[in-house]
Every structure is written in C-alpha cells, then in structure tokens.
Amino acid sequence: MFTLIKAANAGFAFVSVAALVGTGSGAAIAAPVAPTVGGGSGIIIDSRFQCTVTTVGYDDAGRLVGLTAGHCGEPGSQVIAEANPNYGVVGRFVHSDHDLDYGIIQFDPGRITPVDRVGSVTITDIGAPAQFPMVVCKKGRTTGNTCGVAWGDVFGTNSETWTQMCVLEGDSGAPVVVGSTLVGMVNAYLAVGCFGPEVGTTMSVIMNDINRRGDVGAGFLPI
C-alpha cells in the first residue's frame, strides 16, 4: 500500500500588484517587460498554488498555450509568472484532465515571452516514453534540475512513467526530458519526496488526448 503525493505547492503564494503612477508632465515610464516562460518556469495559480510549466508552444490555430499538471488548476484559474508576479495575470487554464492529470493554459497575447530553454533544460521536440534504464532529467520550480533512471511503466498503465528523480511540492508539471526531447511531466511522488520514486504522465498520451479533443492545444508544437 502506498500514497502518491501530488507535487503542487499551496498555501503560501502571495501576489502583490504595483501601480505605476506618473509624477510629472513629460516623465517617461518604461513599459513593463513580459516575463519569460518556458518548460521549467514556476507559475502561481489563483494566488494560491505554485506549480511548474511543462512546455510552451503554439497549437494549430496559432494560440500560445502551455501545459502543466491537471491538479494545479481548473478551467478559468488565473496564471501568474512566478518570476515576475507584479506583472499580473498572463493566462488562464482552459482545460484540466483529472484522469491523465494534465492541464492546458492559454496565454494572453503578448503577456509572456515564450522560450524553449529554462535553466539547463532545453525542449526541442516531443518523443516516446522513457524506458529502463534510460536517464531522464527534469526542471522544477522547487528542486531545480535533477536527473535519475527511468523505471518505465511499472504497472502497465500505458500512460505513466516512473523515475528515480528528486521532486517536491511545486514541481508538479515539470518537464521530464531525455536530452532535449520532452517525454513526460512530473505529477506525483511515492511516499517521501526526493527519496521515493516520481510518477508522471507520458507526453505521447497527453498529446493524443489533446488532439482527440480538437480544442485549444490541438496540434501543439513546442517553441
């Protein structure tokens, strides 16, 4: 008997909004710079929960979307970039799947600068699930960049990959990569963070489900 702990942070994300007020005629105020967001970036959801973006890219309708863990938010949940919380809302959840535990964020035009590299993790494409004894790595907003062996689909679910990577609360949604190929996301850990195995949904299954729905995110390709 074991317990899967969802790796989302809650209860201590406080967001302040700063107002820019001109103090004299002719004073020039620089426009705020849109925060950089990519796979591995931290996000704050509804000013309560902290999670990690899996990847950012465009769907076949040209919409700028991102993926993360489904338990991080519900449709309509507001998303703020953790790197610059004062910038305000940059997007909203448009779909949450609680069976596969993935969520789709639609970013507001011009509200983020999308990138394919965050820290030491670069995402260039999406690939098949990792199998034992491949080594996978992830970039999470809590524990940063960690790597470990992939155990594979331990229970034959055809949707999960188990790995021996360190993850903690807040790492939910973190991209799991082999080289620069995105193969999965972080969703939970077994019993003890950074000791028990991590378990996450494979990207191929997520993409098949998104394309089957034919809505926001269909035809998604990473930046």
Secondary structure, DSSP 8 states (H G I E B T S, - for coil): ---EEE--EES------------STT---------EE-TT-EEEETTTEEEE--EEEE-TT--EEEEEEGGG--TT-EEEETT-GGG-EEEEEEEEETTTTEEEEEE-TTS-EE-SEETTEE--EE-----TT-EEEEEETTTEEEEEEEEE-TT--SSEEEE-----TT-TT-EEEETTEEEEE--EEESSTTTS-EEEEBHHHHHHHHHHHTSTTTT-EE-
